[in-house]
Amino acid sequence: MQQKKQLIQLRIPLLTLNTLMAHILHMIRQTYFIVRPILAMELGLLSMAQMKAATTMDSILLP
């Protein structure tokens, strides 16, 4: 009986730790899905600006 009680006491922190980790992972995933499109937009704008800069450089360098 005593051993079973110890097992239960040992199992509870493990469960809470697992649920905590799951929650943290879920939150990270959600923030990632919110941030990712913004990052993609930023990167897209950056690459567009770079392309524009490259084409203007080409038009300056190549008559």
N, CA, C and O atoms as a GROMACS GRO file, in nm:
protein
  252
    1MET      N    1   0.084  -0.121   0.000
    1MET     CA    2   0.000   0.000   0.000
    1MET      C    3   0.087   0.125   0.000
    1MET      O    4   0.062   0.221  -0.073
    2GLN      N    5   0.190   0.121   0.084
    2GLN     CA    6   0.280   0.237   0.094
    2GLN      C    7   0.354   0.260  -0.038
    2GLN      O    8   0.373   0.373  -0.083
    3GLN      N    9   0.393   0.149  -0.099
    3GLN     CA   10   0.466   0.157  -0.226
    3GLN      C   11   0.378   0.217  -0.336
    3GLN      O   12   0.425   0.296  -0.417
    4LYS      N   13   0.251   0.180  -0.336
    4LYS     CA   14   0.158   0.231  -0.438
    4LYS      C   15   0.141   0.382  -0.420
    4LYS      O   16   0.136   0.457  -0.518
    5LYS      N   17   0.133   0.425  -0.296
    5LYS     CA   18   0.118   0.568  -0.269
    5LYS      C   19   0.239   0.645  -0.322
    5LYS      O   20   0.225   0.752  -0.382
    6GLN      N   21   0.358   0.590  -0.300
    6GLN     CA   22   0.481   0.654  -0.349
    6GLN      C   23   0.480   0.663  -0.502
    6GLN      O   24   0.520   0.764  -0.560
    7LEU      N   25   0.435   0.557  -0.565
    7LEU     CA   26   0.428   0.555  -0.711
    7LEU      C   27   0.336   0.664  -0.762
    7LEU      O   28   0.367   0.734  -0.859
    8ILE      N   29   0.220   0.679  -0.696
    8ILE     CA   30   0.125   0.782  -0.738
    8ILE      C   31   0.187   0.920  -0.718
    8ILE      O   32   0.176   1.007  -0.804
    9GLN      N   33   0.253   0.939  -0.603
    9GLN     CA   34   0.317   1.068  -0.577
    9GLN      C   35   0.426   1.097  -0.679
    9GLN      O   36   0.450   1.213  -0.715
   10LEU      N   37   0.491   0.993  -0.725
   10LEU     CA   38   0.598   1.011  -0.823
   10LEU      C   39   0.539   1.039  -0.961
   10LEU      O   40   0.598   1.112  -1.041
   11ARG      N   41   0.423   0.981  -0.988
   11ARG     CA   42   0.364   0.993  -1.121
   11ARG      C   43   0.304   1.132  -1.145
   11ARG      O   44   0.305   1.182  -1.257
   12ILE      N   45   0.252   1.194  -1.040
   12ILE     CA   46   0.187   1.324  -1.055
   12ILE      C   47   0.283   1.432  -1.109
   12ILE      O   48   0.247   1.500  -1.205
   13PRO      N   49   0.402   1.451  -1.050
   13PRO     CA   50   0.491   1.554  -1.105
   13PRO      C   51   0.529   1.526  -1.250
   13PRO      O   52   0.542   1.619  -1.330
   14LEU      N   53   0.546   1.400  -1.284
   14LEU     CA   54   0.580   1.365  -1.422
   14LEU      C   55   0.470   1.408  -1.516
   14LEU      O   56   0.496   1.466  -1.622
   15LEU      N   57   0.345   1.380  -1.477
   15LEU     CA   58   0.230   1.420  -1.560
   15LEU      C   59   0.224   1.570  -1.575
   15LEU      O   60   0.204   1.622  -1.685
   16THR      N   61   0.240   1.642  -1.464
   16THR     CA   62   0.233   1.788  -1.470
   16THR      C   63   0.346   1.841  -1.557
   16THR      O   64   0.328   1.937  -1.632
   17LEU      N   65   0.462   1.780  -1.547
   17LEU     CA   66   0.577   1.823  -1.628
   17LEU      C   67   0.546   1.802  -1.776
   17LEU      O   68   0.573   1.889  -1.859
   18ASN      N   69   0.489   1.685  -1.808
   18ASN     CA   70   0.454   1.655  -1.947
   18ASN      C   71   0.352   1.753  -2.000
   18ASN      O   72   0.366   1.804  -2.111
   19THR      N   73   0.248   1.780  -1.921
   19THR     CA   74   0.145   1.873  -1.967
   19THR      C   75   0.203   2.012  -1.982
   19THR      O   76   0.169   2.085  -2.076
   20LEU      N   77   0.290   2.049  -1.891
   20LEU     CA   78   0.354   2.180  -1.898
   20LEU      C   79   0.436   2.191  -2.027
   20LEU      O   80   0.429   2.291  -2.098
   21MET      N   81   0.514   2.086  -2.056
   21MET     CA   82   0.594   2.086  -2.178
   21MET      C   83   0.503   2.093  -2.301
   21MET      O   84   0.533   2.164  -2.397
   22ALA      N   85   0.393   2.020  -2.298
   22ALA     CA   86   0.300   2.021  -2.411
   22ALA      C   87   0.242   2.160  -2.431
   22ALA      O   88   0.231   2.209  -2.543
   23HIS      N   89   0.207   2.225  -2.319
   23HIS     CA   90   0.152   2.361  -2.328
   23HIS      C   91   0.255   2.457  -2.386
   23HIS      O   92   0.224   2.540  -2.472
   24ILE      N   93   0.378   2.445  -2.336
   24ILE     CA   94   0.485   2.534  -2.384
   24ILE      C   95   0.508   2.513  -2.533
   24ILE      O   96   0.519   2.609  -2.609
   25LEU      N   97   0.514   2.388  -2.574
   25LEU     CA   98   0.533   2.357  -2.716
   25LEU      C   99   0.419   2.413  -2.799
   25LEU      O  100   0.440   2.468  -2.907
   26HIS      N  101   0.296   2.397  -2.748
   26HIS     CA  102   0.179   2.448  -2.819
   26HIS      C  103   0.188   2.600  -2.834
   26HIS      O  104   0.159   2.654  -2.941
   27MET      N  105   0.227   2.667  -2.727
   27MET     CA  106   0.238   2.812  -2.731
   27MET      C  107   0.346   2.855  -2.830
   27MET      O  108   0.327   2.949  -2.907
   28ILE      N  109   0.458   2.784  -2.827
   28ILE     CA  110   0.567   2.817  -2.920
   28ILE      C  111   0.518   2.799  -3.063
   28ILE      O  112   0.545   2.882  -3.150
   29ARG      N  113   0.445   2.688  -3.088
   29ARG     CA  114   0.394   2.663  -3.222
   29ARG      C  115   0.299   2.773  -3.266
   29ARG      O  116   0.306   2.821  -3.379
   30GLN      N  117   0.210   2.814  -3.176
   30GLN     CA  118   0.113   2.918  -3.211
   30GLN      C  119   0.185   3.049  -3.242
   30GLN      O  120   0.154   3.115  -3.341
   31THR      N  121   0.279   3.087  -3.157
   31THR     CA  122   0.352   3.212  -3.181
   31THR      C  123   0.430   3.201  -3.311
   31THR      O  124   0.443   3.298  -3.386
   32TYR      N  125   0.483   3.081  -3.339
   32TYR     CA  126   0.558   3.061  -3.462
   32TYR      C  127   0.467   3.081  -3.584
   32TYR      O  128   0.507   3.142  -3.682
   33PHE      N  129   0.345   3.027  -3.574
   33PHE     CA  130   0.252   3.041  -3.687
   33PHE      C  131   0.207   3.184  -3.705
   33PHE      O  132   0.173   3.226  -3.815
   34ILE      N  133   0.205   3.261  -3.594
   34ILE     CA  134   0.169   3.403  -3.606
   34ILE      C  135   0.288   3.480  -3.663
   34ILE      O  136   0.271   3.567  -3.749
   35VAL      N  137   0.408   3.449  -3.615
   35VAL     CA  138   0.528   3.525  -3.653
   35VAL      C  139   0.575   3.488  -3.793
   35VAL      O  140   0.627   3.573  -3.865
   36ARG      N  141   0.558   3.363  -3.831
   36ARG     CA  142   0.614   3.315  -3.958
   36ARG      C  143   0.566   3.394  -4.080
   36ARG      O  144   0.648   3.431  -4.164
   37PRO      N  145   0.435   3.422  -4.093
   37PRO     CA  146   0.393   3.500  -4.211
   37PRO      C  147   0.454   3.639  -4.212
   37PRO      O  148   0.490   3.692  -4.317
   38ILE      N  149   0.467   3.699  -4.092
   38ILE     CA  150   0.527   3.833  -4.082
   38ILE      C  151   0.672   3.824  -4.129
   38ILE      O  152   0.719   3.907  -4.207
   39LEU      N  153   0.743   3.722  -4.080
   39LEU     CA  154   0.882   3.702  -4.120
   39LEU      C  155   0.891   3.680  -4.271
   39LEU      O  156   0.978   3.735  -4.338
   40ALA      N  157   0.801   3.599  -4.323
   40ALA     CA  158   0.801   3.571  -4.467
   40ALA      C  159   0.779   3.699  -4.546
   40ALA      O  160   0.844   3.723  -4.648
   41MET      N  161   0.686   3.782  -4.497
   41MET     CA  162   0.660   3.910  -4.564
   41MET      C  163   0.785   3.997  -4.561
   41MET      O  164   0.824   4.056  -4.662
   42GLU      N  165   0.847   4.004  -4.444
   42GLU     CA  166   0.968   4.085  -4.431
   42GLU      C  167   1.076   4.036  -4.527
   42GLU      O  168   1.139   4.115  -4.597
   43LEU      N  169   1.095   3.905  -4.529
   43LEU     CA  170   1.197   3.848  -4.618
   43LEU      C  171   1.162   3.874  -4.764
   43LEU      O  172   1.249   3.904  -4.845
   44GLY      N  173   1.034   3.862  -4.795
   44GLY     CA  174   0.990   3.887  -4.932
   44GLY      C  175   1.016   4.031  -4.973
   44GLY      O  176   1.063   4.058  -5.083
   45LEU      N  177   0.986   4.123  -4.882
   45LEU     CA  178   1.011   4.265  -4.909
   45LEU      C  179   1.160   4.290  -4.927
   45LEU      O  180   1.203   4.364  -5.015
   46LEU      N  181   1.239   4.225  -4.839
   46LEU     CA  182   1.384   4.240  -4.848
   46LEU      C  183   1.435   4.189  -4.983
   46LEU      O  184   1.512   4.257  -5.050
   47SER      N  185   1.390   4.070  -5.021
   47SER     CA  186   1.438   4.013  -5.148
   47SER      C  187   1.391   4.098  -5.266
   47SER      O  188   1.463   4.114  -5.364
   48MET      N  189   1.269   4.154  -5.256
   48MET     CA  190   1.219   4.241  -5.363
   48MET      C  191   1.306   4.367  -5.372
   48MET      O  192   1.341   4.411  -5.482
   49ALA      N  193   1.340   4.423  -5.257
   49ALA     CA  194   1.425   4.542  -5.255
   49ALA      C  195   1.562   4.510  -5.315
   49ALA      O  196   1.618   4.590  -5.390
   50GLN      N  197   1.614   4.393  -5.280
   50GLN     CA  198   1.743   4.352  -5.334
   50GLN      C  199   1.737   4.335  -5.485
   50GLN      O  200   1.828   4.376  -5.558
   51MET      N  201   1.627   4.274  -5.532
   51MET     CA  202   1.610   4.256  -5.676
   51MET      C  203   1.605   4.393  -5.745
   51MET      O  204   1.668   4.413  -5.849
   52LYS      N  205   1.529   4.485  -5.686
   52LYS     CA  206   1.516   4.618  -5.742
   52LYS      C  207   1.654   4.686  -5.748
   52LYS      O  208   1.692   4.746  -5.848
   53ALA      N  209   1.727   4.673  -5.636
   53ALA     CA  210   1.860   4.733  -5.629
   53ALA      C  211   1.951   4.672  -5.735
   53ALA      O  212   2.027   4.743  -5.801
   54ALA      N  213   1.942   4.541  -5.750
   54ALA     CA  214   2.027   4.472  -5.848
   54ALA      C  215   1.993   4.520  -5.990
   54ALA      O  216   2.083   4.544  -6.070
   55THR      N  217   1.863   4.532  -6.020
   55THR     CA  218   1.825   4.572  -6.156
   55THR      C  219   1.866   4.717  -6.182
   55THR      O  220   1.909   4.750  -6.293
   56THR      N  221   1.854   4.804  -6.080
   56THR     CA  222   1.897   4.943  -6.100
   56THR      C  223   2.048   4.949  -6.119
   56THR      O  224   2.097   5.027  -6.200
   57MET      N  225   2.121   4.866  -6.043
   57MET     CA  226   2.266   4.862  -6.061
   57MET      C  227   2.300   4.817  -6.202
   57MET      O  228   2.389   4.873  -6.267
   58ASP      N  229   2.229   4.715  -6.249
   58ASP     CA  230   2.252   4.666  -6.386
   58ASP      C  231   2.225   4.776  -6.487
   58ASP      O  232   2.303   4.795  -6.581
   59SER      N  233   2.116   4.850  -6.468
   59SER     CA  234   2.082   4.954  -6.565
   59SER      C  235   2.184   5.069  -6.560
   59SER      O  236   2.207   5.137  -6.659
   60ILE      N  237   2.246   5.089  -6.441
   60ILE     CA  238   2.350   5.193  -6.431
   60ILE      C  239   2.478   5.144  -6.498
   60ILE      O  240   2.541   5.216  -6.576
   61LEU      N  241   2.516   5.019  -6.466
   61LEU     CA  242   2.643   4.966  -6.515
   61LEU      C  243   2.636   4.932  -6.663
   61LEU      O  244   2.732   4.956  -6.738
   62LEU      N  245   2.524   4.875  -6.706
   62LEU     CA  246   2.512   4.836  -6.847
   62LEU      C  247   2.434   4.942  -6.924
   62LEU      O  248   2.316   4.963  -6.896
   63PRO      N  249   2.494   5.006  -7.017
   63PRO     CA  250   2.425   5.110  -7.093
   63PRO      C  251   2.318   5.052  -7.185
   63PRO      O  252   2.250   5.126  -7.256
   0.00000   0.00000   0.00000
